[in-house]
């Protein structure tokens, strides 16, 4: 049983790191979209609206991120109800946008930063912070269908959560009394 548990844990860790790598790739592309668009907006059409510019760029990056995460990163964890999944994804991303835009707001208003480069840095800091929150929320709340669908993890519940009734549990032989 010890070997079985070890193999399961190694499989889960491997799966987790593959998801982190894919999430990182999607996040990297979304980061480029978000910050590239934000830089263009604050140096062009939204020069006087830097916080709104962050919301616009984050919204565009979020649309890209949902599609990429749904169909690539967490494709094996998609929920059967895509509308519910999308609503939860949007809610989490609104929280992420507030974190990211909030960092720009703090830099711009209370700290009175006016340099576009420093405002970009504040947005990047906020994006990194929001990304950590997003990963765990996506992994454990949005794209959280059970691993039972994957053959190598189908019996995990049996190993870690034995059935409640004694009839379903494996019999443990009692030691013979001397």
Backbone torsions as a table, in degrees:
resi	resn	phi	psi	omega
1	UNK	NA	-36.2	179.2
2	UNK	-60.0	-42.6	178.6
3	UNK	-65.1	-40.3	179.0
4	UNK	-62.5	-46.0	179.2
5	UNK	-63.1	-43.1	179.4
6	UNK	-60.2	-44.6	178.9
7	UNK	-63.4	-40.5	178.9
8	UNK	-64.2	-45.3	180.0
9	UNK	-63.5	-42.7	177.6
10	UNK	-62.0	-40.2	177.4
11	UNK	-64.3	-41.8	178.7
12	UNK	-65.9	-41.3	178.3
13	UNK	-63.9	-43.1	178.2
14	UNK	-61.2	-45.6	178.0
15	UNK	-61.2	-44.2	179.6
16	UNK	-58.7	-46.4	-178.1
17	UNK	-69.9	-32.0	173.9
18	UNK	-64.1	-41.8	177.3
19	UNK	-64.3	-40.4	177.8
20	UNK	-61.8	-43.0	-179.9
21	UNK	-63.6	-44.9	178.7
22	UNK	-66.1	-43.5	178.1
23	UNK	-60.5	-39.4	177.9
24	UNK	-64.4	-39.0	177.9
25	UNK	-65.6	-48.1	177.4
26	UNK	-61.0	-44.3	179.7
27	UNK	-62.5	-39.3	177.7
28	UNK	-61.8	-44.2	177.8
29	UNK	-66.9	-41.6	177.8
30	UNK	-64.7	-36.0	177.3
31	UNK	-61.1	-45.0	178.8
32	UNK	-64.3	-44.6	178.0
33	UNK	-61.1	-49.8	-177.9
34	UNK	-59.4	-55.1	-174.2
35	UNK	-76.6	-32.0	174.7
36	UNK	-64.6	-45.9	177.7
37	UNK	-65.5	-41.7	178.9
38	UNK	-61.1	-45.4	179.4
39	UNK	-59.2	-44.0	179.5
40	UNK	-64.3	-43.4	-178.4
41	UNK	-64.1	-45.2	-176.5
42	UNK	-77.5	-12.2	175.3
43	UNK	-106.9	12.2	-178.5
44	UNK	-145.9	-112.2	-171.5
45	UNK	-65.3	-19.1	-177.3
46	UNK	-122.6	37.4	-179.0
47	UNK	-55.4	-38.1	-177.7
48	UNK	-92.7	1.7	-177.0
49	UNK	-131.8	63.3	-173.7
50	UNK	-66.3	-34.4	179.4
51	UNK	-71.6	-43.6	176.6
52	UNK	-62.0	-37.4	177.5
53	UNK	-59.8	-37.8	178.3
54	UNK	-66.8	-39.1	177.1
55	UNK	-64.5	-41.7	179.9
56	UNK	-63.5	-49.0	-178.5
57	UNK	-64.8	-38.1	178.7
58	UNK	-66.8	-36.5	179.3
59	UNK	-64.5	-43.3	179.2
60	UNK	-64.6	-44.3	178.9
61	UNK	-64.6	-33.0	179.7
62	UNK	-66.4	-41.9	178.3
63	UNK	-60.5	-46.9	176.8
64	UNK	-58.6	-45.9	-176.3
65	UNK	-62.3	-42.7	-179.6
66	UNK	-61.1	-47.5	-178.8
67	UNK	-61.3	-47.8	-177.7
68	UNK	-66.1	-42.0	179.7
69	UNK	-70.2	-39.2	-179.4
70	UNK	-65.8	-43.3	-172.7
71	UNK	-99.3	-2.5	178.2
72	UNK	-132.2	-67.0	-173.6
73	UNK	-59.2	-53.6	-174.6
74	UNK	-113.0	31.7	-175.9
75	UNK	-59.6	-29.8	180.0
76	UNK	-83.8	-2.3	-178.5
77	UNK	-119.2	8.1	-178.5
78	UNK	-58.1	143.5	177.8
79	UNK	-79.8	152.7	178.6
80	UNK	-65.5	-23.8	179.9
81	UNK	-105.1	94.8	-176.3
82	UNK	-65.1	-27.1	179.3
83	UNK	-67.9	-45.5	176.8
84	UNK	-60.6	-43.9	178.8
85	UNK	-60.0	-44.9	179.7
86	UNK	-64.5	-41.7	179.3
87	UNK	-62.1	-45.3	178.0
88	UNK	-64.0	-40.2	178.6
89	UNK	-60.7	-45.0	179.6
90	UNK	-64.0	-43.5	178.7
91	UNK	-59.2	-45.1	179.3
92	UNK	-64.5	-38.8	-179.9
93	UNK	-72.4	-28.7	173.2
94	UNK	-63.5	-43.0	175.9
95	UNK	-60.2	-44.3	178.1
96	UNK	-62.1	-41.3	177.9
97	UNK	-64.1	-39.7	178.5
98	UNK	-64.4	-40.9	177.4
99	UNK	-62.0	-49.2	-178.4
100	UNK	-64.8	-50.5	179.3
101	UNK	-66.9	-32.1	177.9
102	UNK	-63.2	-37.5	176.6
103	UNK	-65.3	-39.5	176.6
104	UNK	-66.6	-42.0	179.9
105	UNK	-60.5	-45.9	179.3
106	UNK	-60.9	-43.3	179.4
107	UNK	-65.6	-42.2	-174.0
108	UNK	-74.9	-45.1	-171.8
109	UNK	-98.3	-65.7	-179.9
110	UNK	-62.4	-38.7	-178.7
111	UNK	-89.6	-9.0	177.4
112	UNK	56.3	39.2	175.7
113	UNK	-79.4	131.8	179.1
114	UNK	-121.4	-9.2	179.7
115	UNK	-69.1	124.5	178.0
116	UNK	-57.8	-35.6	-179.7
117	UNK	-65.8	-42.3	178.5
118	UNK	-70.3	-34.5	175.7
119	UNK	-66.4	-37.4	175.7
120	UNK	-63.0	-43.4	178.2
121	UNK	-61.1	-41.9	177.6
122	UNK	-61.4	-41.0	177.5
123	UNK	-65.8	-38.3	177.9
124	UNK	-65.3	-44.0	176.8
125	UNK	-57.7	-46.1	178.7
126	UNK	-63.1	-36.9	179.3
127	UNK	-66.2	-42.2	178.6
128	UNK	-62.7	-46.3	178.2
129	UNK	-60.4	-45.6	179.9
130	UNK	-65.9	-31.9	-179.3
131	UNK	-65.1	-40.2	177.9
132	UNK	-62.3	-45.4	178.5
133	UNK	-61.8	-44.9	-178.9
134	UNK	-61.5	-46.0	-176.9
135	UNK	-55.8	-52.1	-177.2
136	UNK	-67.2	-34.6	177.4
137	UNK	-68.7	-41.6	177.7
138	UNK	-63.0	-48.5	-172.9
139	UNK	-64.5	-39.9	-173.0
140	UNK	-108.2	-5.9	-178.1
141	UNK	-126.5	-49.7	-175.9
142	UNK	-80.8	-59.6	-178.0
143	UNK	-100.8	74.3	-170.9
144	UNK	-122.1	22.4	178.8
145	UNK	-61.4	150.3	-173.6
146	UNK	-61.3	151.6	176.2
147	UNK	-74.3	-4.5	-178.3
148	UNK	-56.9	-24.2	179.9
149	UNK	-68.7	-21.7	179.5
150	UNK	-90.7	122.7	-174.8
151	UNK	-53.6	-37.6	-176.5
152	UNK	-71.0	-14.6	-179.4
153	UNK	-118.7	11.0	-173.0
154	UNK	-61.7	-28.7	-175.6
155	UNK	-103.5	12.4	-177.4
156	UNK	-57.3	-39.2	-179.9
157	UNK	-62.7	-35.6	179.6
158	UNK	-66.0	-33.9	-178.1
159	UNK	-76.4	-46.6	-172.1
160	UNK	-94.2	-20.2	-178.6
161	UNK	-132.6	81.3	-179.3
162	UNK	-58.9	150.6	-179.8
163	UNK	-59.5	151.7	-175.2
164	UNK	-71.8	-31.1	-176.4
165	UNK	-92.8	148.6	-175.1
166	UNK	-64.9	-29.0	-178.2
167	UNK	-66.8	-30.6	-177.9
168	UNK	-84.3	-15.9	-178.7
169	UNK	-84.4	146.6	179.1
170	UNK	-65.3	142.2	-179.8
171	UNK	-71.8	134.4	176.7
172	UNK	-104.2	120.1	-178.1
173	UNK	-66.1	137.7	178.5
174	UNK	-84.3	149.5	177.9
175	UNK	-74.0	142.0	176.7
176	UNK	-72.8	136.3	178.6
177	UNK	-79.5	137.7	179.0
178	UNK	-72.2	NA	NA
